[in-house]
């Protein structure tokens, strides 16, 4: 069966719409369905010299290499580079349509272009990110945010939290749940029979025997020991400043970082433009780009679609 992949077009003032317009559907063994405002996509297509797209027909048989649009109307006209909170509900509506389509099997996966968290919150809608939003909407009790680039996968024990809140958020129970989810999803989604996981410490030098913090010895190490005794291949807690070196990474299928900015700068340095975001633990497949809305590039036609292309290909591979 040819998979259908839903692609949400993201913040209308950002680069998402034109990245979607720039897709060459012919290189994908799937049908790509953009979820967004056709008029907006048409305007961005004209700005960048591309053609307008046909509407999505859910009754038709999926056709590899086809690119079409499932229409969702903007609340107010959008201008490239200019955020407007009035369109926050529109952005979330595109997510809801793609998510529901995956749940009812209209789509086999969803890929998300970047959204702007601040403008959604300015509209009075609490929103911390795609990961948390999709987890709540699907009733998923444990999800894990994992980014991947050629040669490296980095999962996060905590996601979008202020750094001051990270230590309290890492408990034995939460860390166990994250590792179990990561281990299971690497087996099921990526067909890695016995995942090898490196676990970063929370503190500098992984706490240095308690001199630089207690969490590594009192929380992280006991969890690693318990799950290792159950048969998982875990190593850690390892100092993050030496963990991301070739000798260590050569023996790992994924790295678990304790917080957002501990592991992601390394991954984005290694693979920016080709890195992708994958939400593990959902009942659906969701991948995303590794970058933001790039308001300064919106409407110029200069944005690089490489990460979106990689996210779509990963979604197709996982769907198959």
matplotlib code that plots the C-alpha trace (Angstrom):
import matplotlib.pyplot as plt

x = [0.0, 1.2, 1.3, -0.3, 1.7, 0.0, 2.2, 1.1, 2.4, 3.2, 3.2, 1.8, 4.2, 7.2, 9.0, 6.8, 4.4, 7.1, 9.1, 6.0, 5.6, 9.2, 8.7, 9.4, 6.8, 8.2, 11.1, 8.9, 7.2, 4.1, 1.3, 2.0, -1.0, -0.3, -2.7, -3.1, -4.7, -4.6, -4.7, -1.6, 0.2, -0.7, 0.6, 3.9, 4.1, 3.8, 6.4, 8.9, 7.9, 6.2, 2.9, -0.3, -1.3, -4.5, -7.0, -6.7, -9.3, -9.7, -11.8, -9.1, -6.5, -3.2, -0.7, 3.0, 4.6, 1.4, 1.4, -2.0, -3.7, -6.3, -7.8, -7.9, -8.7, -6.7, -8.5, -6.9, -4.6, -1.0, 2.1, 5.5, 7.6, 4.8, 3.3, -0.4, -1.9, -5.2, -3.9, -2.9, -6.1, -5.6, -2.1, -3.5, -6.4, -3.9, -2.3, -5.7, -6.7, -3.4, -3.5, -7.1, -6.4, -3.6, -5.8, -8.5, -5.9, -6.6, -2.9, -0.2, 2.0, 2.2, 5.1, 5.1, 6.6, 7.7, 5.3, 6.0, 5.3, 5.3, 2.6, 0.3, 0.7, 0.1, -3.3, -4.1, -3.6, -1.1, 1.4, 4.8, 5.4, 4.3, 5.5, 3.4, 0.4, 0.2, 0.7, -2.2, -4.5, -3.8, -4.0, -0.4, 1.0, 4.6, 6.2, 9.9, 11.3, 14.1, 16.2, 18.1, 20.8, 23.1, 25.1, 23.4, 20.1, 19.5, 16.5, 15.5, 14.6, 12.9, 11.8, 10.7, 11.5, 13.4, 16.8, 15.9, 13.1, 15.0, 16.5, 13.1, 11.6, 14.1, 12.9, 13.6, 10.0, 10.1, 13.6, 12.6, 9.5, 11.5, 14.2, 11.6, 9.7, 12.9, 14.1, 10.7, 10.3, 13.8, 12.9, 9.4, 9.9, 13.5, 13.9, 16.9, 16.6, 18.9, 19.3, 22.5, 21.9, 24.3, 22.8, 24.2, 24.7, 22.8, 25.7, 29.2, 31.4, 28.3, 28.3, 32.0, 31.1, 28.7, 31.0, 29.0, 25.5, 23.8, 21.3, 23.7, 24.4, 21.0, 18.7, 20.3, 22.7, 20.2, 17.8, 20.5, 21.5, 17.9, 17.1, 20.5, 19.7, 16.5, 18.6, 18.8, 22.2, 22.7, 25.9, 26.1, 25.7, 28.4, 29.8, 28.1, 31.4, 33.0, 29.9, 29.6, 32.9, 33.5, 34.7, 31.6, 29.1, 30.5, 29.0, 25.6, 22.2, 21.0, 22.0, 19.6, 20.3, 18.8, 17.7, 17.0, 20.2, 22.5, 22.4, 20.7, 23.5, 25.8, 23.3, 22.4, 26.1, 26.6, 23.6, 21.8, 19.6, 19.4, 18.4, 14.8, 12.6, 10.6, 8.0, 8.2, 5.4, 2.5, -0.1, 0.7, 3.9, 5.0, 8.3, 9.3, 12.0, 14.8, 14.5, 12.2, 10.0, 12.9, 10.7, 13.6, 13.7, 9.9, 8.7, 12.3, 12.4, 15.9, 14.9, 16.4, 13.9, 16.5, 15.2, 11.6, 12.6, 14.5, 11.5, 9.1, 11.4, 11.8, 8.0, 7.6, 10.2, 8.5, 5.0, 6.3]
y = [0.0, 3.5, 5.5, 8.9, 11.3, 14.4, 17.5, 20.4, 23.7, 25.3, 28.9, 30.8, 33.7, 31.5, 29.4, 26.3, 27.1, 27.7, 24.7, 22.6, 24.4, 23.5, 19.7, 17.5, 14.9, 12.7, 11.7, 10.1, 6.7, 8.1, 10.6, 13.9, 15.9, 19.4, 20.6, 24.3, 27.3, 26.9, 30.6, 31.1, 28.3, 29.7, 33.1, 31.7, 29.5, 32.6, 34.5, 31.6, 30.9, 27.5, 26.3, 25.9, 22.5, 20.4, 19.7, 16.4, 13.8, 11.3, 9.0, 8.5, 5.8, 7.0, 7.7, 7.8, 11.1, 13.1, 16.4, 18.0, 20.2, 19.5, 22.9, 24.7, 28.4, 31.0, 33.1, 36.2, 36.9, 36.2, 38.1, 36.5, 37.4, 39.0, 37.0, 37.3, 35.6, 35.5, 32.5, 30.5, 28.4, 27.8, 26.3, 24.0, 23.0, 21.8, 19.6, 18.2, 17.3, 15.5, 13.7, 12.6, 11.5, 9.3, 7.9, 6.9, 5.7, 8.3, 9.1, 6.7, 9.3, 13.1, 15.5, 18.9, 22.1, 24.5, 26.5, 29.5, 28.7, 32.3, 33.6, 30.6, 31.5, 35.2, 34.1, 32.7, 29.1, 27.3, 25.5, 24.1, 22.2, 19.6, 16.8, 17.7, 18.8, 15.5, 13.5, 15.2, 15.0, 11.3, 10.4, 9.1, 8.7, 8.5, 10.1, 10.8, 13.5, 12.1, 13.9, 12.1, 13.0, 10.8, 8.8, 10.1, 9.8, 11.9, 11.4, 13.7, 12.8, 16.2, 18.5, 22.1, 23.1, 26.0, 24.7, 25.4, 22.9, 20.0, 18.4, 18.1, 16.6, 13.7, 11.0, 7.3, 6.7, 9.2, 8.1, 4.5, 5.3, 7.3, 4.6, 1.9, 3.9, 4.7, 1.1, -0.3, 2.3, 1.6, -2.0, -1.5, 1.6, 1.1, -2.6, -2.6, -5.8, -5.0, -1.2, 0.1, 3.2, 5.8, 7.7, 11.2, 12.4, 15.5, 17.3, 18.2, 15.1, 13.1, 14.5, 13.6, 11.2, 13.6, 16.6, 18.3, 17.1, 14.0, 13.2, 11.1, 8.7, 8.8, 8.7, 8.0, 5.2, 3.1, 3.2, 2.1, -0.7, -1.9, -1.9, -3.4, -6.3, -6.7, -7.2, -3.7, -2.6, 0.7, 2.6, 5.6, 8.0, 9.4, 13.0, 14.8, 16.5, 13.2, 11.2, 12.9, 11.7, 9.1, 6.2, 6.4, 7.1, 4.2, 1.8, 3.3, 3.3, 6.3, 8.8, 9.8, 13.4, 14.7, 18.1, 19.9, 21.9, 19.1, 16.9, 18.9, 21.4, 18.5, 16.8, 20.0, 20.8, 17.4, 17.4, 20.7, 20.9, 17.1, 16.4, 15.5, 15.3, 12.1, 11.7, 8.3, 6.7, 8.0, 5.7, 7.4, 8.2, 11.8, 13.4, 17.0, 19.4, 20.3, 24.1, 27.0, 29.3, 31.5, 34.6, 36.5, 34.0, 33.7, 34.7, 34.9, 31.4, 30.9, 28.5, 25.0, 22.2, 19.5, 18.8, 18.6, 16.2, 14.0, 14.1, 13.0, 10.1, 8.9, 9.0, 7.0, 4.4, 4.1, 3.8, 0.9]
z = [0.0, -0.8, 2.4, 2.7, 4.8, 6.3, 6.5, 8.6, 7.2, 10.5, 11.5, 8.5, 8.9, 8.9, 6.4, 6.7, 3.9, 1.3, 2.5, 1.7, -1.6, -2.4, -2.1, -5.1, -4.5, -7.2, -5.1, -2.4, -2.6, -0.9, -1.4, 0.5, 1.8, 3.0, 5.8, 5.5, 3.8, 0.0, -0.6, 1.7, -0.1, -3.5, -2.5, -1.2, -4.3, -6.5, -4.4, -4.9, -8.5, -7.9, -9.1, -7.1, -5.8, -6.4, -3.5, -1.5, -2.5, 0.5, -1.7, -4.3, -4.1, -2.7, -5.4, -4.9, -6.0, -5.7, -3.7, -2.7, -0.2, 2.5, 3.0, 6.4, 6.3, 8.1, 10.7, 9.3, 6.3, 7.0, 5.9, 5.7, 8.7, 10.7, 13.5, 14.4, 17.4, 15.6, 13.6, 16.6, 16.6, 12.9, 13.6, 16.2, 13.9, 11.3, 13.9, 15.1, 11.5, 10.8, 14.1, 13.8, 10.2, 11.5, 14.3, 11.8, 9.2, 6.5, 6.9, 7.9, 9.5, 10.1, 9.6, 11.2, 9.9, 12.6, 14.8, 16.9, 20.6, 21.9, 19.5, 20.4, 24.1, 23.3, 21.9, 25.4, 24.5, 26.8, 24.5, 25.2, 22.0, 19.5, 21.7, 24.7, 22.7, 20.7, 23.9, 25.6, 22.6, 22.0, 25.7, 25.7, 29.2, 28.2, 25.2, 24.4, 22.2, 20.0, 17.4, 14.8, 12.3, 10.2, 12.8, 15.9, 17.8, 20.9, 23.2, 26.0, 29.6, 30.0, 27.1, 27.3, 30.9, 32.4, 33.5, 37.1, 37.0, 35.4, 38.6, 40.3, 37.1, 37.0, 39.4, 39.4, 38.2, 35.3, 34.2, 34.2, 32.1, 29.6, 29.1, 28.8, 26.1, 24.2, 24.3, 23.2, 20.3, 19.0, 18.8, 17.3, 15.1, 14.0, 14.2, 16.5, 18.4, 21.3, 21.5, 23.0, 25.1, 26.5, 29.4, 30.2, 33.7, 34.9, 36.6, 35.3, 35.4, 36.2, 39.7, 40.4, 43.2, 44.8, 44.9, 42.0, 42.7, 44.1, 41.3, 39.3, 42.1, 43.9, 40.9, 37.5, 38.5, 40.4, 37.4, 35.0, 37.3, 37.7, 34.0, 33.1, 35.4, 33.3, 30.2, 28.7, 27.3, 29.2, 30.0, 32.3, 33.9, 31.6, 31.7, 28.8, 27.8, 27.0, 26.0, 22.6, 21.3, 18.5, 20.7, 22.8, 20.0, 18.0, 20.6, 20.8, 19.0, 20.9, 23.6, 26.4, 27.5, 30.7, 29.3, 26.0, 25.6, 26.9, 23.8, 21.0, 20.4, 19.5, 17.3, 15.4, 15.0, 13.4, 11.2, 11.0, 7.9, 7.8, 11.4, 12.4, 15.4, 16.2, 18.9, 20.5, 22.5, 20.5, 18.9, 15.6, 13.7, 14.0, 12.7, 12.3, 11.2, 13.5, 13.1, 13.9, 11.9, 10.5, 10.2, 8.6, 5.7, 5.2, 1.7, 0.3, -1.2, 0.4, 3.1, 2.9, 2.8, 3.6, 7.1, 6.0, 3.2, 5.8, 8.2, 5.4, 4.3, 7.9, 8.3, 5.1, 6.3, 9.7, 8.1, 6.0]

ax = plt.figure().add_subplot(projection="3d")
ax.plot(x, y, z, "-o")
ax.set_aspect("equal")
plt.show()
